[in-house]
């Protein structure tokens, strides 16, 4: 039976995409892993691979088509012995909701949408459809495998050939019925028609939302509505940091390395999370996940939105290594060339607007992170020293936005104190 190739969800927040380019044509034979198309998501342009083998019988969506919803049929794959005449019998894809957006901007915990599959898909003993390719179903039948006990690695959890090859037969287990979940609709404010009506007679230009802008709006609205934020503020004296940075940059000049203040902030936060391990945690719905490594996300502004690429194991990285990786991630973020694993995850984020002259601000937490540090500009200000003498110092204001479900007030204060200590005594970060 011909199999429909569906528009995949190539990022956790993708609801629709642009089929930028086909890499195959009708009549081409493909195998699992072969590249089929280039697809522009809300985050990047990514390559889409085949999960089954067969022949491309018909291309349903022309390249360059925008706004193709996830799970829309984009092509038809024929198995051995099938021809284009059989395409009329291919089942229509079952409608499925697009995956729910979860954060920002970045990386957040995705909520998988219900997968689409042909109507002839097998059914588990609890009445739920099992989504598997025809070839996988045939191999499973030959080997006596129970598909309801298998996890699929294909798009939207679809069971494919690789999942059933080499698997041992298992007796079916009764599946527990899950209680029906009810979700209240999220308030979205006045409709577009209502807002446009307010401005009748005034000149304006309607700017359609990009995929990224839609995701940013949805995830930040959800973050502010569902996360109990509280805020901790500190002023940090960074004269020692600036002096130490200048010394290091002079020594590293021959290697072409130039450290930024942001590199020190990343390192300071990573070490602070290790000093306060209870704060190195994320919210997981009915539990928290206490992380071992300090995976720190850093907000990077791009045209139309932002990314938060993640620097993994930042506590173990040298300042020069963090600097090089951050430059690479930021450059590829602006070109929308980051892979999903490079902007998903992390337990803590940094948003630095100091380079824009902002004194201080409050950042929105990026779910499922436990906290985010908002960093302002370092500026010369009057300062009372430890000896009581009035002088001038370079002060940088920071605000730690904290998820109260994950981190309590005292723990948040201890985390911020550790960050301050690291930045005011930067040489200790190299010990």
C-alpha positions as CSV (number, residue, x, y, z in Angstrom):
1,X,0.0,0.0,0.0
2,X,1.4,3.4,-0.9
3,X,2.7,5.3,2.1
4,X,2.3,9.1,2.6
5,X,5.4,11.0,3.6
6,X,4.3,13.6,6.2
7,X,5.6,17.1,7.0
8,X,7.8,16.4,10.0
9,X,8.1,18.4,13.2
10,X,11.9,19.1,13.0
11,X,11.9,21.3,16.2
12,X,10.0,21.2,19.4
13,X,8.1,24.4,18.6
14,X,7.4,23.7,14.9
15,X,3.8,24.0,13.9
16,X,4.3,24.6,10.2
17,X,7.2,25.0,7.8
18,X,8.4,25.9,4.3
19,X,9.3,23.1,2.0
20,X,12.4,25.0,0.7
21,X,13.8,22.4,-1.7
22,X,13.2,18.8,-2.8
23,X,16.4,16.7,-3.0
24,X,14.6,13.9,-4.8
25,X,12.2,13.7,-7.8
26,X,9.4,11.4,-8.7
27,X,10.6,7.9,-9.7
28,X,13.8,8.1,-7.5
29,X,14.5,5.1,-5.3
30,X,15.3,6.0,-1.7
31,X,16.5,4.1,1.4
32,X,16.2,4.8,5.1
33,X,18.5,7.7,5.9
34,X,18.5,9.2,2.4
35,X,17.9,13.0,2.2
36,X,14.5,13.9,0.8
37,X,14.1,17.6,1.3
38,X,15.3,20.9,2.9
39,X,12.7,22.3,5.3
40,X,12.7,25.7,6.9
41,X,11.3,25.5,10.4
42,X,10.6,28.3,12.9
43,X,14.3,28.0,14.0
44,X,16.4,26.9,11.1
45,X,16.7,25.2,7.6
46,X,17.1,21.5,8.2
47,X,17.4,18.4,6.0
48,X,14.6,15.8,6.2
49,X,15.6,12.1,5.9
50,X,13.7,9.1,4.7
51,X,12.7,6.5,7.3
52,X,11.5,3.8,4.9
53,X,12.7,2.5,1.6
54,X,10.8,2.6,-1.6
55,X,10.2,4.8,-4.7
56,X,9.0,8.4,-4.7
57,X,5.7,7.9,-6.5
58,X,4.3,11.4,-6.3
59,X,5.4,14.8,-4.9
60,X,2.3,16.5,-3.4
61,X,3.8,19.8,-2.2
62,X,5.9,21.9,-4.5
63,X,9.2,23.2,-3.3
64,X,9.0,26.8,-2.1
65,X,5.6,26.3,-0.5
66,X,5.2,28.1,2.8
67,X,3.0,27.4,5.7
68,X,2.8,23.6,5.3
69,X,1.3,22.3,8.5
70,X,3.0,19.5,10.4
71,X,1.6,16.1,9.5
72,X,0.5,17.3,6.0
73,X,1.2,14.7,3.3
74,X,4.0,16.1,1.1
75,X,4.8,13.0,-1.0
76,X,3.8,9.4,-1.6
77,X,6.3,6.5,-1.2
78,X,5.7,3.3,-3.2
79,X,6.9,-0.1,-2.1
80,X,8.3,-2.9,-4.4
81,X,5.6,-4.0,-6.9
82,X,3.5,-0.8,-6.5
83,X,3.1,1.7,-9.3
84,X,1.8,5.3,-9.6
85,X,-1.6,3.8,-10.4
86,X,-1.9,2.6,-6.8
87,X,-1.5,6.1,-5.4
88,X,-5.3,6.7,-5.5
89,X,-5.7,4.0,-2.9
90,X,-3.2,5.7,-0.4
91,X,-5.1,6.5,2.8
92,X,-5.4,10.2,3.8
93,X,-3.3,11.2,6.8
94,X,-5.2,11.5,10.1
95,X,-5.5,15.0,11.3
96,X,-3.4,15.7,14.3
97,X,-2.7,18.8,16.4
98,X,0.6,20.5,15.9
99,X,3.1,20.2,18.7
100,X,2.5,22.7,21.5
101,X,5.2,25.4,21.9
102,X,7.0,25.3,25.2
103,X,9.4,28.2,25.8
104,X,12.2,30.3,23.7
105,X,13.1,30.9,23.0
106,X,14.5,28.8,23.2
107,X,14.9,25.4,24.1
108,X,12.2,23.9,26.2
109,X,10.7,20.6,26.9
110,X,8.6,19.7,23.9
111,X,5.1,18.3,24.1
112,X,4.7,15.8,21.3
113,X,1.7,16.1,19.1
114,X,-0.4,13.1,18.3
115,X,1.1,11.4,15.2
116,X,-0.7,11.0,11.9
117,X,-0.9,7.6,10.2
118,X,-2.8,5.7,7.6
119,X,-6.3,4.5,8.5
120,X,-5.2,0.9,8.1
121,X,-2.7,1.2,11.1
122,X,-3.0,-1.5,13.7
123,X,-4.9,-0.8,16.9
124,X,-3.6,-1.5,20.5
125,X,-5.9,-3.4,22.9
126,X,-6.9,-0.1,24.5
127,X,-8.2,1.2,21.3
128,X,-5.3,3.5,20.5
129,X,-3.9,3.4,17.0
130,X,-0.3,2.2,16.5
131,X,1.6,4.3,13.9
132,X,3.9,2.1,11.9
133,X,5.1,2.0,8.3
134,X,3.7,-0.8,6.1
135,X,7.2,-2.4,5.9
136,X,7.6,-2.3,9.7
137,X,4.1,-3.9,10.1
138,X,4.9,-6.7,7.7
139,X,8.3,-7.5,9.4
140,X,6.5,-7.4,12.8
141,X,3.9,-9.8,11.6
142,X,6.5,-12.2,10.2
143,X,8.4,-12.1,13.5
144,X,5.4,-12.2,15.8
145,X,6.2,-8.8,17.4
146,X,3.7,-6.8,19.3
147,X,3.9,-3.3,17.9
148,X,2.0,-1.9,20.9
149,X,5.0,-2.6,23.1
150,X,7.5,-0.8,20.8
151,X,8.7,2.8,20.6
152,X,9.1,4.3,17.2
153,X,12.1,6.3,16.0
154,X,10.4,7.8,12.9
155,X,8.6,11.1,12.6
156,X,6.1,11.7,15.4
157,X,7.1,8.3,17.0
158,X,6.2,6.3,13.9
159,X,7.6,2.7,14.1
160,X,9.9,2.1,11.1
161,X,11.9,-0.8,9.7
162,X,14.9,-0.2,11.9
163,X,12.8,-0.4,15.0
164,X,11.5,-3.9,14.3
165,X,14.7,-5.5,12.8
166,X,16.5,-7.5,15.4
167,X,13.7,-7.1,18.0
168,X,12.5,-10.1,19.9
169,X,8.9,-11.1,20.1
170,X,7.1,-9.9,23.3
171,X,3.7,-10.8,24.7
172,X,1.3,-8.0,24.7
173,X,0.6,-6.2,27.9
174,X,-2.7,-4.5,28.8
175,X,-2.2,-0.8,28.6
176,X,-3.6,1.3,31.4
177,X,-6.2,3.8,30.4
178,X,-5.1,7.4,31.0
179,X,-7.6,9.8,32.5
180,X,-8.8,12.4,30.1
181,X,-6.9,15.7,30.4
182,X,-8.6,19.0,30.2
183,X,-6.7,22.1,29.3
184,X,-8.2,25.6,29.7
185,X,-7.6,27.8,26.6
186,X,-4.9,30.4,27.1
187,X,-6.1,34.0,27.1
188,X,-4.9,35.7,23.9
189,X,-6.3,39.2,24.2
190,X,-8.5,40.9,21.6
191,X,-8.8,39.4,18.2
192,X,-6.9,40.8,15.3
193,X,-10.2,42.1,13.8
194,X,-11.0,43.9,17.0
195,X,-7.6,45.6,17.2
196,X,-7.7,46.6,13.5
197,X,-11.1,48.2,14.1
198,X,-9.7,50.4,16.8
199,X,-7.3,52.0,14.3
200,X,-9.8,52.6,11.5
201,X,-8.8,55.8,9.7
202,X,-5.2,55.6,10.8
203,X,-2.4,54.6,8.5
204,X,-0.5,51.4,9.3
205,X,1.1,48.4,7.7
206,X,0.1,44.9,8.6
207,X,3.2,42.7,9.2
208,X,2.4,39.0,9.2
209,X,4.0,37.0,12.0
210,X,6.9,34.8,11.1
211,X,7.0,31.3,12.5
212,X,9.6,32.3,15.0
213,X,7.7,35.4,16.1
214,X,4.6,33.2,16.7
215,X,6.6,30.8,18.8
216,X,8.2,33.6,20.8
217,X,4.8,35.1,21.5
218,X,3.2,31.8,22.5
219,X,6.0,30.6,24.7
220,X,6.6,33.8,26.6
221,X,2.9,34.3,27.2
222,X,2.8,30.8,28.6
223,X,5.9,31.4,30.7
224,X,4.5,34.6,32.3
225,X,1.1,33.0,32.9
226,X,2.3,29.7,34.4
227,X,5.6,30.3,36.1
228,X,5.6,31.9,39.6
229,X,8.5,34.3,39.0
230,X,10.3,36.2,41.8
231,X,13.2,38.5,41.3
232,X,16.5,39.0,43.1
233,X,18.7,42.1,42.4
234,X,22.4,42.8,43.0
235,X,25.0,45.3,42.0
236,X,28.3,43.8,41.2
237,X,31.6,45.7,41.2
238,X,33.6,44.6,38.1
239,X,36.7,46.7,38.2
240,X,38.8,43.6,39.2
241,X,37.2,41.6,36.4
242,X,37.9,44.3,33.8
243,X,41.5,44.5,34.9
244,X,42.0,40.8,34.9
245,X,40.3,40.4,31.5
246,X,42.7,43.0,30.0
247,X,45.7,41.1,31.3
248,X,44.4,37.8,29.9
249,X,43.5,39.3,26.5
250,X,47.0,40.7,26.2
251,X,48.5,37.3,26.9
252,X,46.1,35.5,24.6
253,X,46.5,38.0,21.7
254,X,49.0,35.8,20.0
255,X,46.4,33.0,19.9
256,X,43.8,35.3,18.4
257,X,41.6,35.0,21.5
258,X,39.7,37.9,22.9
259,X,37.6,37.3,26.0
260,X,34.4,39.2,26.6
261,X,32.8,40.1,29.9
262,X,30.0,37.7,28.9
263,X,32.5,34.8,28.8
264,X,33.3,35.5,32.5
265,X,29.6,35.7,33.3
266,X,28.9,32.3,31.7
267,X,31.8,30.8,33.7
268,X,30.7,32.5,36.9
269,X,27.1,31.1,36.6
270,X,28.3,27.6,35.7
271,X,30.5,27.5,38.8
272,X,27.8,29.0,41.0
273,X,25.4,26.2,39.9
274,X,28.0,23.7,41.0
275,X,28.4,25.5,44.4
276,X,24.6,25.4,44.8
277,X,23.6,22.1,43.3
278,X,20.0,22.3,44.5
279,X,19.5,25.3,42.3
280,X,20.8,23.5,39.2
281,X,17.4,22.1,38.4
282,X,14.5,22.3,36.0
283,X,10.8,22.0,36.3
284,X,9.3,18.8,34.9
285,X,5.6,19.1,35.6
286,X,5.1,16.8,38.6
287,X,8.8,16.8,39.7
288,X,12.1,18.6,39.3
289,X,15.1,17.3,37.6
290,X,18.4,18.0,39.5
291,X,21.1,18.3,36.9
292,X,24.7,17.3,37.4
293,X,26.5,19.4,34.8
294,X,26.1,23.2,34.4
295,X,24.6,23.5,30.9
296,X,24.1,27.3,30.5
297,X,22.0,28.8,27.8
298,X,22.7,32.3,26.5
299,X,20.2,34.5,24.7
300,X,21.3,35.6,21.2
301,X,19.2,38.1,19.3
302,X,18.5,37.5,15.6
303,X,16.3,39.1,13.1
304,X,12.7,38.4,14.0
305,X,13.4,36.6,17.3
306,X,16.1,35.0,19.4
307,X,17.9,31.7,20.1
308,X,19.3,30.5,23.4
309,X,22.1,28.2,22.4
310,X,23.4,26.0,25.2
311,X,27.0,25.6,26.4
312,X,27.2,22.2,27.9
313,X,29.5,21.3,30.8
314,X,30.4,25.0,31.1
315,X,31.9,24.5,34.6
316,X,34.7,22.3,33.1
317,X,35.5,24.5,30.2
318,X,38.3,27.1,30.0
319,X,37.4,30.7,29.4
320,X,39.0,30.6,26.0
321,X,37.0,27.4,25.1
322,X,33.7,29.0,26.2
323,X,34.5,32.1,24.3
324,X,35.2,30.2,21.0
325,X,32.1,28.1,21.3
326,X,29.9,31.0,22.2
327,X,31.1,33.0,19.1
328,X,30.5,29.9,16.9
329,X,27.0,29.3,18.3
330,X,26.0,33.0,18.1
331,X,27.2,33.2,14.5
332,X,25.3,30.1,13.4
333,X,22.3,31.2,15.4
334,X,22.1,34.4,13.3
335,X,22.4,32.3,10.2
336,X,19.7,29.9,11.6
337,X,22.1,27.0,11.2
338,X,21.9,25.6,14.7
339,X,20.8,22.0,15.1
340,X,18.0,21.4,17.7
341,X,20.3,19.8,20.2
342,X,22.4,23.0,20.3
343,X,19.5,25.2,21.6
344,X,17.5,22.6,23.6
345,X,18.1,21.8,27.3
346,X,20.1,23.6,29.9
347,X,19.0,24.5,33.4
348,X,19.9,28.2,33.6
349,X,20.0,31.1,31.1
350,X,21.7,34.4,30.7
351,X,20.3,37.4,28.9
352,X,22.8,40.3,28.6
353,X,21.6,43.7,27.3
354,X,24.6,45.6,28.7
355,X,26.0,46.2,25.3
356,X,22.9,48.2,24.5
357,X,23.4,50.5,27.4
358,X,20.5,49.0,29.5
359,X,21.1,49.5,33.2
360,X,18.9,46.7,34.5
361,X,15.8,44.7,33.5
362,X,13.8,41.6,34.4
363,X,14.1,38.6,32.1
364,X,11.4,36.0,31.5
365,X,12.3,32.5,32.5
366,X,12.8,30.1,29.7
367,X,10.9,26.9,30.6
368,X,11.8,24.4,31.9
369,X,14.8,26.3,33.3
370,X,14.9,27.2,37.0
371,X,16.3,30.7,36.6
372,X,17.6,33.3,34.2
373,X,20.1,36.1,34.9
374,X,19.4,39.5,33.4
375,X,22.7,41.5,33.0
376,X,22.9,45.2,32.6
377,X,25.7,47.5,31.5
378,X,28.8,48.1,33.7
379,X,28.9,51.9,34.4
380,X,31.0,54.2,36.6
381,X,29.1,55.1,39.7
382,X,29.7,56.5,43.2
383,X,30.7,53.7,45.5
384,X,31.3,53.3,49.2
385,X,34.3,51.0,49.7
386,X,34.9,48.5,52.5
387,X,36.8,51.2,54.5
388,X,33.9,53.6,54.3
389,X,35.5,55.9,51.8
390,X,33.5,57.2,48.9
391,X,35.0,56.5,45.5
392,X,34.1,55.6,42.0
393,X,33.7,52.0,40.8
394,X,32.4,50.2,37.7
395,X,29.1,48.7,38.8
396,X,27.0,46.1,36.8
397,X,23.4,45.5,37.9
398,X,22.0,42.0,37.6
399,X,18.5,40.6,38.2
400,X,18.0,36.9,38.8
401,X,14.5,35.8,37.8
402,X,13.6,32.5,39.6
403,X,10.9,29.9,39.3
404,X,9.6,29.5,42.8
405,X,8.5,26.0,42.1
406,X,12.1,25.0,41.6
407,X,14.1,27.4,43.8
408,X,13.1,29.0,47.1
409,X,14.1,32.5,48.1
410,X,17.0,31.7,50.3
411,X,18.5,29.2,47.8
412,X,18.1,31.8,45.0
413,X,19.9,34.4,47.1
414,X,22.7,31.9,47.8
415,X,23.0,31.2,44.0
416,X,23.2,34.9,43.2
417,X,25.7,35.5,46.0
418,X,28.0,32.8,44.4
419,X,27.7,34.5,41.0
420,X,28.6,37.9,42.6
421,X,31.6,36.3,44.4
422,X,32.9,34.7,41.2
423,X,32.6,37.9,39.2
424,X,34.2,40.2,41.9
425,X,37.1,37.7,42.4
426,X,37.6,36.4,38.8
427,X,41.0,34.9,39.4
428,X,39.4,32.3,41.6
429,X,37.4,31.0,38.7
430,X,40.7,29.7,37.2
431,X,41.8,27.8,40.3
